[in-house]
Each structure stands twice: as C-alpha cells, then as structure tokens.
Amino acid sequence: MTTETPPRVDDPHDPATTAARLHELVADAELAPLLAALAYELGDPWFLREEVRPPLTPAQAEVFPQGGMDETTQRLARESAVAGLERLLAGERGAGNLEIRQVVDYLTGSAGDEYLALVDRELGIAGDATAPDWAIDEVAPGTTYSVVVIGAGMTGIAMSYRLHQAGIEHVVLEEQSDVGGTWRGNRYPGVRLDTNNFAYSYSFLQKSDWPNQFSEGHDIWDYFSTAADELGVRERVRTDTRVERLELDESTSTWTIHSRHSDGSTDTLTADAVITAVGQLNRPKLPDVPGIEDFAGTWCHTAEWTEDVRVSGERVALVGSGASAYQVVPAIVDDVSELVLFQRTPPWMLPTPAYHDPIKPGMAELLAMVPGYSRWFRFWQSWLATEGRLPLVTVDPSWDRAANENTVSAANLELRRQLVDRLEMQYADRPDLLPTVTPSYPPGGKRMLRDNGVWARALKSPHASVVNTPIERIVPEGIRTTDGVVHEVDVIVYATGFQAAGFLEPMEVVGRDGRTLRDFWHGDAAAYKGTSVPGFPGLHILFGPNTNLVVTGSAIFMSECSIEYVMECLRTSLLAGAPIEVTTEAYERYRDWVDAENSLRAWGTDGVTSWYKNAFGRVSQNWPFPLLTYFDITRRVDIDDHLPTAQGD
C-alpha cells in the first residue's frame, strides 16, 4: 500500500518533464486540490488567488466537475499548475511558509473555525490528529484491563489500532477466515464502492495509488487486509471465531464472551469491555416467499456468491433492484442467455459518468509526483461530501407533496426533474420501459445509486426483461408470480439486502438483571451517540444505530468518529475505576433528537418504506445531520449523561 508517496523530483531537463508533457498530465488532474498541494509545498499563495478559486457550486443530480470552475477558470488553473510543477521539479520547496488555513479556505470557500478540528483530522498533514493522547499506564497505572473487539472489518481494524496505541490489552474475534468484513465476504460480479476512493480510506493511513475512481471490491479488501498488516492488527485477530453470547457479570463489572470456532469447538473469554464492530449490513435477507428451497437449479444471495455460481449461458433471475442488483445485472447481462429482473420498486440513480473509470494516467502520475497531492485530493473529496446532497432531501413542512409529484421540497422536485430527464434520454429508444424504471417515491427516500448508463443498457438488452408482478412462490422450475405465470430459469440470485434492523443479531447480549439487549430493544434499536445503551455498561457498539450515511460523506468518517468516542469512554472508565453507563434519560433524549431530524428527511417521511426503517416505521439506520455534528458530539464524553457503575455492586 502506498500511504504517503515520497517526493519524486525528476530532472527538469528530461524531455518527459517539459511544459508540453506537464500540460498533458494536468489535463487529467483534479485542479483545485492540485493547486492546493502546490501552494502548500512551494509556500506560495499565488496558487490560491481569486482567479483560480473554485466556486463550489452545490451538487444537483450531478456533481459539477472541478468544483464548478468554468472553462476560463480551468484554463488559468491548468497554466498555473504547470508553472508550479516546473518550479517543483526544479527543486524549489517552501512547505511551512504558508498556513494550512489559507489552503483550506481556498478549497472550502473559507470554512468556519468550527470545522478546523475536522479539517485537521481529514487532512492529516500534521500527523495522526485523533490518535489517543493518553496511555493506560498514565491514566490507570498498574491496572489490569482487557477488551474484546468483535469483528475485523473496516471498523474493527481501526479500533484495534487505537487500542494498541493506548497500550490496552485486547483481542479481535472474527467470524470469517480473514480480515476485511463486508469487503472480504461480498464477491459477487461487479461489486464495487459507491463512495469516492480517496475518501474511503483511514485518515491516518491514506492511500495515493487507487486504480479506479470508485474501487472494485477486491481493491478495497486488499486495502483493509494490507492495513491489518501495516498497523500490526492481524496478530491480534482470531479468525473463524463466531461470538454467540455476551454476558455481564455485575459482581465484577466484567463481560464473559462465549464463542464458537469453525471446527465446532467453543471458547470463553473475560474482558472489562466489549466493543462490537460487526457493521449494519452483515446478515443476508431472503425474500419472504415460500418455496426457496424447492428450486431445482442454483440459487444464492449476492452476499454469499461463490465461484461455484455459474451464470454463463444460463437463464438467470435477479430478485431485487437495489445496490447489489444494480452492480450484478450489468456485470453478467452479456454472459447469460436470458435475464429476468424481479422488481418491487425501481431505484433513483445519480449520474456518475466516471463510475467504472480508472484513475486517468496523468492524474495517477501527478499523485505520485506532487508531495501531498493525494492528501489534498482526499480532503477535497471529503469536503464536497460534508453536506453533499443533504439540502436536496430535506423536507419543507409547508410543501404540498401530492401536488408536486410526491416530492418533499422545491429542491427535491428539481432534483427529481433532473433525474427523470436523464431517464427519458436513456430510454428514448425504449419508452415502454420508462414507467418501469421511474420511481414514484421522492429522491432520497431510498438509497440512490451511481449511474453511468450501464443499467439502462442492460435492461434494454434483447434477452433481458423486467417483471413488476409480485412473486407468489418459488417452484422447482423457477419463479411463479401472482398472475400465475411461471418464469422458468436455471439460476436465481437474491439481491434482497440485509437484516439491517437486527443490530448485533444473532448474538445474545445479556446485561443488568439478566435482561437481554434483544428484549430491551424489542426490534427498535437505538443507541446514545450510536454506541451506548443503558443497562449494558462496558458494551460499546461501533457503526451502531443511526450512524449510516446516505447523501453525505463515507462510512469510514463515521467509524473514526465513533472509535474516537469509544476511546474517550474507555479513558473515562479507567479514571473512574469502573465502566460508565449512559442514563435512560440521556438515551431517550438522544433518540428523540435524532428521530425528529430524520422525520425531516426524504427517507423518514410517511409512505416511504426501505431498509432504513425498522418494523415500527422508525428510521433506525441513518444519521440525518451534517457530518460536523457527529464529529463534534463524539469528541467528548458528557459526564452528566452517564452514571458510574460502582465496582462490585
């Protein structure tokens, strides 16, 4: 993994680094972060002057290229970049002569002081900004203290690294045979990220040599696998170990962890704290239709796809039209003899022309050539997603939805019109498909997907069809719909999502007075700051209820925030000599605060159903506020919201 490429200063007299060659490279560049990198490295504010400042035009259906720079500004920016590269390659340096704040203001349009700590973390120029500034030997010298982390995916790896930095003894239990979590388990055709690559990497372990604009699954898994090695985490991971039960011992304020290995043997551990890092989308959900096991052909869920699933030349049914279906269908349509998509509701798709594109050669070379360019580019991507399309999916309480195509605001209506215009262009030669692919719910009501045209091309294939009639049952020959038609197929792929509302299932978690977490939640999961539940002191949930992002940022941002918060909880517990426990009042107040804001988002409105909502209709998945809000509330432990647990009570 290339985490911070050392400066590469070529001979300025080499023909490969002439002005003409540099113009070729810069033609492929993301200009604003390139100018930011040059300004910082050369210590020259000239690269940040008003004439080349990006206007940061707010995102609509499509993100405006180059931060909204017009052609004149882009041309001037390219000329400025070439001039800077010539100086850089000639050996000029001036890093430290320019305040980072000046560069940040250029990229953000003068972000307020409230963003400075967030910027410091995401940029990472000054080092690992959120590494724990304490160690257990300093906070609680002589204390014997241990932690068990459950899950060695994206969040578990980072959690283990932070615990190690603080000198806390711990072990990581992982059900799979290797680290990587979701990206280790999902191997279906076409699997890839729908967040920009650079923003989908740890702030403390940035990577400059991503091969694609939106990485394929194997590249992401490789990143996390390599991270586990580079951060020294792998040696603390016990793979092929499934945790079945967690039980609080109130007499000692410790947790007993019962696990089962892949060979059937069992094990028991005791720890002062348990940190779950199992994610939200880890248990496949099959449709609630009878006969699944009766099918005579091959069937699987996308999350359980293996090399044994053969689709070439076969008649294939895809059940579902969400994120994984959107990736699988275009990936296999040219290989199958027939493809039938069974759809309940179509997805809204955001225009992303570069979704399958590799990083442009010039951009890749500049990322290796210019010190810090990858960091400024990562920050740029992160910043553009800080609020993202949140204003476009925010509810206007006075808006007449019925009179405005079931949208939630004027901005949401305009977004819908832009998306429909794109659909009409894509299906101009197949107007019969347009009603089938046009959603009736407001944009943002369900997960919006990335679109570079491959979905429309797949559905318009002569051997592809879309079925909207509900499925009645699975029969040996294929799928029977409620109109009595049997659709005969050889392979059925269920792209039907996950049991998202069942946080921590199927683990049994037993807290105070023998009460289980399943009983406490009763299907309506919530957690204070996404991590804590009253009655379960010492249990910390990462990527827990209401920490999923929809139209802003990346999951890694939320994971790092919650990890920082859990580390503060552990420090507070060590200082107190006992695990802290959130009060019921604080838990309920926090839940109500999040619920109120979720009701003001398209996904929280009445009449919209999705995996964001649980069986009670409550949004238990999504974070509805700007990213800065979560960053701020997870930087501290509010003591008044907690009750110390007396040791030995």
N, C-alpha and C positions, 0 to 999 in steps of 0.2 A: 504493500500500500504506500502510495506517495502521500505523505501527510503535510509536508511543507517543503516544497522543492527548493533546493539551494539556488542562489542566483546563477544564471548561465550568461556570462558575458562573452559574446563571440568577437572575433576580430572585426572591427568596423570596416576594414578594407576588403574583407571577404565579399565576393560578388553576391553571396546569399543574403547579405545584410545591407544591400544597397537600398536606397529610398524606394525604388520600384518594388523590390521584394517586400519591404516593410508595408507598403501600400496594399500589397496582396494579402498580407497577414491581417492587417487592420480591417480590411473589407469583411472579414469573418468575425470580427470582435463584437462583444457587448461593450459599447463605448463608454458609458458613464463609469462603471467600475474600473475600466482600463485607465481612464484619466485620473480617477481617484488613486489608483495604485502608483501611477507615475508621479502625481503631485506629492504623495507621501514619501516615496522613495527618493525623489530628487529634491524634496523640501521646497517646492515651488508652487505658490498659489495661482500662478498664471493658468494652470490647467483646470482651475476651478472657476474661472471667470464667468460672468453672467452670460456671455455669448454662447457658451457651450453647456449651460446648465440644463438638465432635463426638466421638462415641465411637470413630470409625474402626473400625467393625465389619468384620472381614475379609471379603473378597469370597467368595461362593459361586458358584453358577451365575449369579446376577445381582448386580451391584454395588448395594449399598444406597444409596438416594437420600440426599442431604445428609449424606454421611459417617456414616449410621446414626442421625442425630438422630430422636428420637421426636416425635410431634405437639406435645407440650407445649414441648419444647425449640425446635422450629421456630417456634412461635408467638412465643415470647420473643425468639428471634433476629430475627424479622421486625420486631417492635416496636423492638428495639434498633437495627436497621439504619435504620428510618425516622427515629428520633431522631438518628442520626449524619448522615443525609443532610440533615436540616433544618439541622444545625449547619454542615455543609459548604457548603450553598447560601447560608447567611447570611454566608459569607466566612471562617469560622474555619479556621485552619491550625495544625498543630503538628508537621509532619514533622521528624524529627530528635530529638524529645523522647522517643521510645520506641525501645529497642534492637530491631533486627531479630530478634535471637534470641528475644525474648519472643513475637513474632508467629509465628515459625517453630515454636516449641514448641506454640503453640495449634493450629496446623494439623497437626502431625505427632505429637502426643502426646509431646512432649519428645524429639526426635531426639538421639541421642548426638553427642558432639563429632566423632566420625569422619565425620559427614555434613555438617559445616559448610561445607567447601570445595565439595562437590557442590551444596549449597543455594545458596551464593553464585553459582555459575555459572548454575544453572537459574533463579534469581530475577532476576538481572541488574539489581537496583536500583542497585547501586554502579557500574554500567557493565559493560563487556565484560570479564568476570573472567578469561577464558582467552585474551585477545589476547596475542600474543608480547611478552614484556617485554624483548626484545632486537632488534637490527637487525644486518644483515650488516656494515655499516660499523663497528659497535662490536666485533663478535665476530671478524671477519677483515678488517680494513681493507685496502683495495687488492686484495682477492681478486676474481678474475673467476669467477663461479659462476652456473650456469643450471640450470633444472629444466623438465622437460616433464611436464605433467599430462595423463592420458588420460581423457577423459570430462567432460562439462559438465552433469551432472545434480546432484541434491541434494548429493552429497559433493564433486564436482569444483568446484562454485561456491564452497563454503565453503573448500576447500583453496586455491583461487586467492586468495581474500580474505586468508587468513592469510599466504600467501607475500608478497603485496603489502605487508601491514603490516610485515613484516620486511625489506622492501626487496630481496627476492630476484627476480632476473630470471626470468621464466618465460612459457610459452605453454601454452594448453589446447587439445588436439586433440579434436574431437567428430565422431563419425560421422554424426549426424543433421544436418538443416538448421537446427536451432535448439537452444538450451539446454533443459534440463528433464528429460533422461534418460527414465526409465520413464514419467513423467507427460506427457512430450511424445509418446512412442510409443504408449501404450495409449489407444485411443479407442473401445473397444467400448461398447455400450449399458449403462448402469448402473454404469460404472466409478466407484469412489469409495474413499475412505480407510476403513480399519477401525481406525484409531487416532484418539483424540480430537483434534480440530483443533489446539487451542492447544498441546498437547504436540508436535505435528508441525510445529514451526517452529524456526528457529535461536534459540538462547538470546540471541544478540547482534542479532537482527533480528526481534523479536516483533511479532505482528500482532493487533490488537484487534477487527477487524471481519469475522471469518469469518462467512459467511452461514448455514452449516449446522453441526449438531452433529458430523457426520462429513462432511468436504468431498467434493464431487464432483471428478472428475478434472480438469476444466478450471479449477477454482478453485485447485487445488494447483499445476498447471502455471503459472498466472498468478502465483502467489506466487513460484515459483522464477525465472520469467522477469523479474519485477519486481526480485527480489533481485539478479539478474545486472546489472541496470542501476544500481540504487542503490548496490551495492558496487563498481561500476566494473570488474566482471569481464568483461562482454561484449566489451570492446575487446581483451581478450587471448585470445579464443576464435577458433579457426579451425574453422569448421563444414565439413560434407561431407568430412571427412578421417578415413579409417579406418586405424588403425595395424595393420600386418601383421607387423612383426618388430622386436624389440628385441635388440640385441647388445652385450655388454660388451667393451670394449677394455681388456684387462688392462694394457697398457703405459702407458695414460694414466688408468686408473680412470674412464673416461667411458663413456657409453652412446650408441650410434647408433640412431636411431629411423627406421625406414622406414615411410612412409605412402603411401596412395593416395587421390587425390581422386575425387569423384563423376564427374568428366569423364574419368577413366581415367589422368590424369597422376600422376606419383609425386614424392615429395619425401623428402629425408633431412635429419635434424637431429642435432646432437650436444649432449648435456647431461651435467652432472655427476651428476644424479639423475633418476630416473623415478618418478613417482607414479601408480599406476593407480587410477582411480575409476570403474570400469565396472559396479559392482554385482554382485549374485549372480543376479538374475533378468532377464537381458537377451538370452538366445538361446532362442527358442521351441522347444519339443519336440513333435514329432508322434508319434502312437502307432506302435508297431512292428507295423503290419499292412500287408499288400500291397494294391496297387491304388489308393492315394490319388490318383494322377494319372489314373486311369481314370474317375473320376466325371464324369458329363456335365453336372452342374449347377455351382453356385457353391460354393466351399469356401475357408475361411481359418482361420488360428489367431487366437484372440482378440487376441493382441498385434500382429497385422498387419491388424486390422479397418480398412477404409477406407469412405469414403462410397459406394463402388461396391457394397458388400454390401447387397442389398435383401432384406428378410425379410417385408415386409408382404404378407399373403395367401398366403404360401408355406408349404410343408411343410418344417419345419426340424428337423434332427437336431443335438443338442448332445452331443458326446463328452467325458465328464469331469464330475465333480461337485465340483470343488474351488472355490477362492475366486472365480475369474473366472466359472465357470459359475453360481455362486450369485448373482452380480450380473447376468449376462446374462439368465438364464431369466425372472426376474420382470419385467425391463425389456421383453422382447419378446413375452411369452406372449399378451397381449391383441391383438397385431397379426398374429400368424401364423394360418394355417388349421389347422395341426397342429404339435405339438411333441413330439419323442421324445428323452428323455434316456437316454443310454447310460452306465451307472454301474458301476464296479467295486466301490467301497466308498462308503457314504454318509458325510457329514461330521457331526461333533458341532457343534452350534450353540449359542452363548451368548446367552441372552435379552438383547436390546438394544432395548427398545421405541422409543427415540428415534433409531434408526439412520438413518432417512431424514428426520428432522425438521429444520426450520430452527431457528436460534437464536431463542428466544422474544423477542417485541418488547421486553418490559420488560428482559430481560437485555441485549439489544443496546443499549438506551438507557442502562442503568447502566454498561455497559462504556465508553461514550463520556463519561459524566458524571463518573465517580469516578476520580480520578487513581490509577494503579497497579492498578486492579481487574483488568485483563487480565493483568498480570504475576503477581499473586497467584493468579488463576484458573489460569493456565498451570502455575504451581508446584504448585498443588493437584492438578491432573490428573496431573502428572509424579510427584508423591509417591505418590498412590494406586496408581500402576503400578510403584513402585520394587521391590516384591516381587510385587505382583499376585497371580496365582493359582499362583505357584511352589510353595507348600506343598501345593496340591491335586494336583499332578502329580509329586510326589516319591515315589520308590519306598521302601517299607518292606521291607527284605530278608527279614523273617520272615513276610511276608504270603502267604497261600495264594491265588494268582491263580485257579486252577482252581475253587476252592470259592466264589469271590466275583466271579463274572461277568466274569472276565478284567480285573479292576482291579488297581492296584498298591499300594493302601493303603486304610485305612478312610476317609480324607478323599476319596480318589479314588472310592471306592464311593459315598459320599454325594453327590458331585458327579454321578456317573452317574445315580443315582436321581432327582435333581432334574431333570436333563436329559431323562430318559425320561418323567417325569411331565409335563413340558411337551409332549413329542411326543404323548403319549397324549391330552392335551387338544386339541392342534391337529388330530389325525387321528381324533377321536371319531366323526366322520361318515364316515370312510373307513378303517375298521380294516384293510381289505385292504392299505393302503399302509404300515401301521406296521412290519411286518418289513423292508420295503424301505428305510425311512428311519432305521432304528435300527442304529447301528454295533455291531460285535462287538469292536472293539479298545478299550483304555482311553481315557477322555477325556484329551486332551493328547498322545496317541500320534501324531496327525497335526494339521495346522493346524485350529484351531477357528474357526468363522465367526461373524459377527454375525447375530442373528436377530430380526427384528421382525414375523414372521408372513408375509412376502411369499413365501417359499419354499414353505411349505405351501399357500398359496392358489394358487400357480402349478401345483404338482404335482396339485392337486385339480381343476384346470380340466378341463372335459369333453373338450377336444381335446388334452390332454396325457397322456403315458404314460411309464413308466419301464421300461427294459429292462436286466435284470441279466445276461442271457446274453452270454458273451464274443463279441467281434467276430472273425469269421473273415477277412473281407476287404472292401474297398470295391469295389463294382461300379458300372457306369455308371448304374444306376437308383437306387443308394443304398448301404445297408449290409447285408451278409449276416452273420448271426450263426451260431455253431457248431451251432445246431439246424436250419440250412438255410433259415431264414426270411429273405426279402429285404424290408427295410424301405425302401420307396420314398419318397424325399424330393427336394426341389428345392435345398436348401441344407444343407451340413454345416459346423458350427462346431466346431473342435477347441479345447476348453478343457482342454488336456492339460499345462499347465505349461511348465517351462523346463529347460534342460540345466544344472541348478544345480551339479552336482558338477564341471563342467568350468571351474573358475576360470581366468579370463584367456583362455580359448579364444575364437576360433581364432588368437589372436596366437601367434607363435613367439617365445619368450624364451630367449636363449642367454646363459648365464653363464660361470663359470670353466671352463677346459679344454674349452670348446665344448659343455658339457653343457646340454641344454635343460631348461627347467622342466617341460615335459611328461614328459620322461624321469625327472627327479628325483622328481616326484610319482607317476607311474605310475598315475594315476586316483585317488589317495588324498591329496588336497590337505590341507595343514596349514600353519600359519604362526605363528611366535612372536608373541604378542600380537595375532594376526590380521593382522600386517603384514610380517613378515620371514622370509626363507628363506635358509639357509646356502648359500654358493656364488654368491649374487646380491647382492653389495654395491652399495648405491646404488639398489636397487629397493625401493620401498615400496608395499605393497598396502593400499588402503583398502577397508573393508567386505569384508575377506577371509574366509578360512575361520574358522568358529566365532565369527562376530560377529553372526549373525542372532538376533533376539529372538523369543520365542514367546509367553510369557504375562506378560511384563514390559515396560514402557517403550515407547519408539519408536525407529525406526531412526536418527533424527536424533541421539539421545543417543549411540548407539554411534559414529556418524560423527564427531561432535565430539570424542569421546574419542580416537579413532584419529588424527584430524587433529592434535590437541594432541601426541600421542606422536610422530608423524612430524616435527613441527616441532622437538621436542626432539632427535630423531635427526639432523636437519639441523644444528642448532646444535652438537651434539657432533662431527659430522663436520667442520664448519668449524673448530672449535677444534683438532681433531686434524690437520687438513690432509689428510685422506683419508677416504673413506667407511667407516663402521663396518660390521662384518659379524657377524651372530649366529652363535654356535658351534653345531655339530651337537648337542653335548650339551645346550645350553640349549633348542634347538628341540625335541628329542625329549622332554626333561623337561616342557616346557610342554605339548606334545601329549598326553602320557600323563596329566598332571594334568587337562586338560580332558576327555579321554576317560573317565577314572574318574568324573567328576561327571556326564557325560552318561549313563553307564550307570545312574545313579540317578534318571533322569527317565523319564517315561512314553514319550517318543519314542525313548529309547535301549534299551528292553527288547527281548528276543528275541521274534520272531513279529510285530513291528510293522514294516511297510515304508512308506516315504514318501520324498519328495524330500529330507528331512533327512539321509538316509543315502546313501552312495555305493555303488558296486558291490561293495565289500568288506564292506558292512554297518556301516561306521563312520559315526557322525554327524559329518559334516564341515561342517555349516552352523551349528548352534545354539550359543549361549552359555548354559551351564547354571547359572551362578552368579547371585547378586544383582547388580544394576546397580552398586552401590558397589564391588564387587570389580574390575570392569573400569575404573571411574573411577580407582581407586587405582593399579592396575598400569600405567596409561597416563600417569601424571603424571610419570614419571621414566624415565630410561634406566639400566638396570643394567649398568654398565660391565663387570662380571665375566662377563656373559653374551655379550660381544662381543670380537672380535679386530679391531684396527685394520688396515686394508689399506694397506700401505706404497705411497706414490706411486711409480709407475714399476716396481713389481715385475714 
